Amino acid sequence: MTDHPALVLPAAAGPARTGLRAGSEFRVGPRLLDRLSTGRAGWQDHALAVGGGAVRFRTARPGPGITLTTSTCRLDADYRSRIDHGGAVGVLAFGLSGTSLFGCGRPDLTHQVQAGDVWLFRLDDAPISRLTPAQDQACMLAVKFDLDRVAAVLAEAGIACKGTGARRLGRVGTRTTLSALTGNPLATAIDRLRAESTALGLLADWLGPGHAPEPPGGLLAPEDRRAVARVADRLLADMAEPPSLDELAALAGMSHVRLNRCFRKAYGATVFAWLRDRRLDQARLALERGEASVTEIAFLCGFSSSSHFAAAFRARHGTSPAAFRRG
């Protein structure tokens, strides 16, 4: 792949603009990506005229192997792009507004990123294609990691060590603050160190316990997958006081019997068995970090009593919470 010949790097006075014929595909290769994100402190602004609309994007490289890109599309016609990173990367993508479709190494665009969605794209030397339909505004934040830096983390999270694919991780809630990245001027070394730390923290947060992974494709119909994801997100938002099964079924728009059936297909457990496992995951982390007493952890994680917590923990880990903490 070659870089798109029309793109001009930004002038110091402001974002550069260039034209792209409506219906054509904007192609970006490794050399252009390097030019867009290196050599200067802070964010670099760029703009691309597309038919009757415009695509604006900002790029920055806060630390080794980490690149940040925000994009804002205002379009009167569909916009297509194809990016070849020139190496293996993982991309943590946050939908901020609007809708875009993505395909990883394949021409079919099957991954829909909407406002609030969080996806992880894993690319082994394969390009990623994007289609942004005509709309008033579609915004995204992409945090790209060189795979050499995060491969062990992805493997530990159950994401294949090799290959190209995508996983929907969940939806942005009150726990995720993206402004720590998008609002960071990246002007000083301290700024960039903070941004690097935030980017790595986001990856750890979304791959660790506390977020519901999107079920693998093919297990559920798309509408059922979205319904299950809504319910999982709701449960994780407050594990201590979850809604009733009837309330969750209403949220999903299906009966509680069907909701449990879909959960079992997606995660191998019924709704509240899945929730119990997430509570135990959270409790194990709290024990490892030395946070609070065992009794406090039990109630904070939603167990009705410390004895109930101890029994569930022993069934999962073969030891008591107190013994686990002592190591």
Salt bridges, closest charged atoms under 4 A:
GLU25 OE1 - ARG27 NE 2.85
ASP34 OD1 - ARG61 NH2 3.78
ASP45 OD1 - ARG58 NE 2.68
ASP108 OD2 - ARG106 NH2 3.17
ASP117 OD1 - ARG168 NH2 3.32
ASP117 OD1 - ARG171 NH1 2.90
ASP124 OD1 - ARG122 NH1 2.74
GLU196 OE2 - ARG149 NH2 2.85
ASP205 OD2 - HIS211 NE2 3.60
GLU214 OE1 - ARG168 NH1 3.43
GLU214 OE2 - ARG225 NH2 3.15
ASP224 OD1 - ARG258 NH2 2.73
ASP277 OD1 - ARG276 NH2 3.61
ASP277 OD1 - ARG316 NH2 3.41
ASP281 OD2 - ARG278 NH2 2.94
ASP281 OD1 - ARG316 NH1 3.23
GLU288 OE2 - ARG284 NH1 3.07
GLU291 OE2 - ARG289 NH1 3.78
